[in-house]
Amino acid sequence: MELRSQAEQIVLATLAAVAPETLIPRHFSRYGDQLMIKDTEILIRQRPIICLGAGKAASRMAQTLSHVLGQPFDDGVLATPDGHVGGAPGCLSYAAGHPLPDERSMVAAAAAMDRAQHWAERNPLVLGVLSGGASALWCLPRPGLTLEQKREAGQWLLASGLPIDKMNTIRRRLSAIKGGRLAAAMRGAEIHVFVLSDVPEGQRLDVVGSGPFHPDPTDIEQALAALREAQIPPPSWLERAVAEAPPKPEPAAFARVRHHQVGSNRDAMVAAARKVSQLGFQPAFYDQPLVGEAADVGRQLAELARLVTHERPIALVFGGETTVTLSTTAGRGGRNQEMALAFSLALEGREGLSLLAFSTDGIDGQSNAAGAFVDGRTARRIRDRGLDPAGHLAGHDSYHALAAADALILTGPTSTNVADVALVFAV
């Protein structure tokens, strides 16, 4: 039980380190009428300051920016999922659909475009805030497409097995706000976008939220190739819609747009490693991001755990985001829970090896859990409750199996999002 308690301490320490109020002040400060954004100095006297943003962390990011500014924004629009912190001074705030867009997502996206067009050419300073989840929260179908089609495409993408960058290459072809179209609506305004990144380290910032402020570096052929790489067939209309996508905004629209990554999965990994060191473990980083089918990754981590040799307790630290290719009869769970259940089955009966896997947004898949903590006794606990852990894994119903073993990690929505963290412990 001591290691389970330590695992919960690691989760809390990691989340505190990647909270917007921790990260943003490292990159943003004010001195009188001067703003410093990283190494850029901006005079703000008598200049309207607008905030536009979407994502699980958007409201908390905007609140932090307003606190550092010492004043409310002159205008703004924010979109966050249900249950996440809402509101920032001077901004209109919307709750919208996630992981699938809904009518509220269209209202929020239309409001953002309206404010962008209203302030265009009035010399505003636009502060954008983007984090994971923005793609669904700002949904504005391009002319000729409907919300129902966007929802069908979103459902298919979630089950496709495609990584997030290829999902968003497709999403940009269907949208009137993504792929830099929101920035283009500002017609040359100065825009600084703060990005809390949930994509693997080193990937482009245009991936976050499908890049509403970012020039689209992909093309139709790449989007069509991504459709063909999916593990399940796309909706019948989707390939044609992608092939007929309108031209991208001109490069001149982005001359005064700057993106600033204020936090990433690496920050979460470093925080987790620092905490495990304080708890007496020797941390070891794995820089290769966790990707691939969650259950397969869980079994790979179990195999790696078997090979660990150590003189004192060790914690292997991983980051990234796996995927789950869903069946039509899928139950409840998420990628971290599925990875953890597969790990526990692969190491059933083994002592001294355990796994903590969690999503930094606090919501793992279709569940209210952030993830799970499992060891070689977890599968037996599940069986003792009358459940078949292998059957639940095959049916993508990891949540109910892990709940029976009291293995779930519950944080509630965290209003931050830098992908997932996993730690393998050997004691």
N, C-alpha and C positions, 0 to 999 in steps of 0.2 A: 504493500500500500504506500510505502514511502516514495517509491519511484513514480507511482501515479500522481501523488501530491507534487512532486518535483516537476512532473510534466506540465501540470496546470500552472505552476510558477513560470515555467519557460514560455508558455503561451501568453500569459499576461505581460511578461517583460518584453516579448517580441512585439506585441500589439502596441504597447506604450511607445516603443522606439520608432514605429512607423506611423504614428498618428500625425495628421497634418500639422497640429500645433507644435509638434516636435521638429518636423522637417522643413516647413516653409520658412520660418525665420532664419534659417541658414542661408537662404537665397534671396531674401526680400527684406528691405529695411527702409526707414524714412528718417531724414534729417531736415527739419524745416520744410521748405518747399521742394526738396530733392528726394526722389526715390532712387534707391539702388536695387537693381534687379541683377543679381550676380555681379558682373563688372560693368553694367550699363547704367549710366546716370541719366535720370529723366526729370525735367522741370515740370512740376504739376500745378503751378500757380494759375488760378482761374481756368482750369481745364477740367471738363467733365470726366469722371472715372466710372467706367461701365464694367460690370462683371457678367459674363456669360459662361455657363458651365453645366455639365451633366456627369453623372456617375455616382457610385456608392459613397464616395468621399467628397462630392462636390460642395455640399452645404458646409461641411466642416472646414474645407479648404477656403471657401469664401469668407466664413466667419473669421478665420485666422488672418486672411489678408486685410479685412476691415479692421481688425484689432490692431494690426501693425500700422495701418494707415492712420488710425485714431479718428476715423470718421466713417459714416455710412457711404455706400456707393450712391452715385447720382441716378443710377438706373441699373437694371440687371434682371436676368432670368436664370433660374437654377432648376434642374430636374434631378430627383433622387428616387430610389425605389421606396415602396411602402416599408415603414419600420425604421428607416434610417433618419438621422438627425436632419431636420428641415429648417430652412430659413437663414437669411443673412441680412444685415441692415441695408435697406434700400433696394432689395431685390424681390421680384416676384418669385415665389417658390412653388413648384409643382411636384406632386407625387405621381409617378408614372409606372407603366408595366415593365416587369423584369422577371425572368429572362426573356419573355416574349413581349413585344410592344402591344399596347392597347390604344384605345381612343385618346386616353390622357397623354400618351407619348406623342401623338400627333399635335395635340393642343400645345404641349410644352415646346416642341420643335418649331411650330408655327410662331409661337410667341418669341422665341429666340431670333428667328429670321426677321420678324417684325421690328424688334428692337435694333437689330443690326442695320436694317435699312433706314430706320428713323434717324440713327446717329451717324450714318455714313456722311462723310465730307463736312462734319461739324468739329473736326479735330479732337475727337475723344481719345482718351487712353483706355484701351480695352484690355481687361485682365480676364483671360480665359482660365477655367479650372476643369480639368478632365481627369477621370479615373475610370477604372473598369466598370462596365455596365452601361456606359454612355450610348453604345450602339442601339440598345433597345429603348432607352429612355428618351432619346431624340429620334423619333421615327417620322420621317416626312417622305412618303412615297413619291417618286418622280412622276411627272404627268403620264397618264396611261396605266399606272399600277394602282392597286388598292391596298388598304390596310390588311384585308384578308389574305392577299397574296404575300405581303410582307411577313405576316404571322406564319403562313405556311412555309415560306422560305426560312424563317427563323427556327421553326420547329425542326425542319429538315437539317439545318446546319448544326443544331445542338446534338443531333443523333448521327451526324455524318462521319465522325471520327477525324475531321479535318482540324489542324492546328489553328489557333486564333488568327494568325496573319492571313491564312488562305480564306478563312471564313469572311474576314473583313474585306478582302479583295473582291469577293462576290457582293457583299453588302453595299459597297460603294457604287456599284453599277446600278443599284435599284433605288438610290436615294437622291433627294433634292437638297440635302443638308450636309451629307458626308462627302469625303474626298475633296475637302477644301471649299465647298460651296458656301458655307457660313462665312468664312473669311472673305470670299469674293463678294458677298453681299455688302461688306463694309467699304468696298471701293477704295482701297488704299489706306485705310486707317492704321494707326500704330497699334499692334496687337502683341501682347506678351502672354503666352499660354503656359500655365503651370501644370505639369503632367505628373500624376502619381501612377507609375507604370505597373501594370499587371502582366506584361509580356516578358518573355525570357530576355535576360541581359544581352545587350548588343543588338537587339532587333530595333527596327525603325519606330520612331515615336508616332508615325502616322497610323500605326496599328491600333493604338488606344482610341476607343470610340469611333473607329473607322475614319479618323482624321478630319473632323469638321473644319478645322483651321489649317490643315496641312495640305500642301500640294500632293496630288496622288501620284506616287512613283510607279504604279502598276498600270497595266493596260487590259483591254478586253481579252486578248489572247491568254494572258495569265489567269484571268478569271475563268475562262472556258477550260483551261487546263486544270484548275482547282476543282471544277465541277466533275471532271473525269477521274480525279484522284479519290473522290469520296468513296466510302465503303458501302453506301447504299445509293440507289438511283435517285436523282433529283426530281422534283415535280415536273410534269410534262412541259409547262410553260416557261420554266426558269431559264433554260439554255437560250431560247429565243430572246427573252428579255435582256439577258446579259449581252448577247450579240448585238442588240439594237440600242445599247446604252448611248446617251448623248455625249458630245465632246467634253473633255475636262476643262476647268477654268484655265484661263491664260496665266502664264508664269508671273506677269506683271502684278497680278492680284496679291501676290505674297511678298512683295518687295519689302514691306515693313512688318512682317510677321516673324516672331521669334518664339521658339519652343524651349522650355526649360524643364528638364527632368529633375524633380525635387525628391523623388523617392522611388525605390525599385525593390525587386525581390532580394537583391544583394543586401540591402539595408536590413531586411528581416533576417536573413541568414547570419549576418554579423551579430545582430542583437541576440539571436538564439545561441550562437556560439559563446558569446560573452557570458550569458546566464548559465550555460552548462558548465563553463569553466569555474564560475563562482560556486557552483554546487558540487565541485570536486571531480568532474569528468574532464578527460582530455578531448578537446574538440578537434575534429578533422573535417576540412571542407572538401566538398566535391563540386567542382566548378561546372561540370557538364549538367545542363538543366534536366530535370525529370520530365520526360515526354513519352508518349505512347499510351497504349491501353492500360488503364489503371491496374487491373488485375495482373497483367503481365509484369508491370513494374513492381507490384507488391511481391511477386514471386522472385523477381530478380534481386530485390533488396534482401529477401530472406536468404537467398544463396550467398550474397555478399556477406551477410551477417555471420553465416556459418564459417566463413574464411577468415574472420577478424581474429588477429592475435593481439594481445595487449597485456601490459604489466599492471595497469590500473584501469579503472572504469573509463570507457571511451564512448564518445557520442559522434557518430558520423552525421554531418549536416548537409542536407540537400535542399534545393529549391527548384521551382518550376511549376508546371501545370500539366497533368496527365489528361487523358480523354476517356470517355466511356461511349462505346457504340451501343446504343440501346436497342433492345428488342421491342416488339409490339406489346409484350406483356410485362414490361419492366415495373418493378415495385418502387420502393422509396429508398433514397440514398444519395450519394455523391461520389466524386472521384476519389477523395481521400478515404472515405469509409470503405469503398470497394477495394482500394489498394491495401488498406489495413486488414480487412477480412481475408484477402488472399495471402497476405504475409502470415497471419495467425494460423491459417491452415497449413501453409508450407513448413512452419516451425512447430507444429503441434507436439507437445510433450517436451520441447527443449527448454532448459532453464537458462536464465541469465541473458536472454536476448529479447528485445522489445522494440516497438515502433510507435512513435508519435507522429501523426500526419494531420495537418489542419490548414484550412483556408483562412487567410488573414482578413477576409471580409466577414467572417463568422457564419457564413451561410454556404454549406457544402452541398451543391446540387439541389435536388428537390427535397430539402429537409430543413429542420431548425437546428441542426448540429454543425459545428465548425469542422469536425473531424473525429478522430478516435485515437485512443491509446490501447495497444494490444500487446500480448506476449504469448508464450507457448502454452498458456493455460486458458486462453480466451475461447478457443474452439470447444474445449471440454465444457466450459461454463455455458456456452450456447446450447450444447446437447443436453446438459443437465436441466435446461428450461424447456425441453421437449422440441427444440428446433433443429433443423439440419443446416449447418453453416455452409456446406458445399452447395446445397440446393438454393439457399438464399443468395449466394454469390452468383450462381448461374442465372438466377432470375433478376439480377440487378436490384436486390432487396436487402442491401447490406445494413440499412438503418435498423430494421426490426431485429436482425440477428445481433448486432452490436449493442442495441438497447437492452436486450435480454441478459447480456454479460456485463452490463454497467460499464461499457467501454467507450461510450460517446463523450466527446468534449463539447460542452455547451457554453457559448459566450454571448449569444444574441448578436444582432447586427453591430458591427464595429465602426462603421462610417470611415473605414480605410480599406485599401485593397491593393496589395502588391503580390498577388498570386499566392502560392502555397509553400509551406515549409514542411519538411519531413526529417525526423531524426531517428537514427537507429542506435540503440543503446546496447552495449555489451558490458556486463559487470561480472 
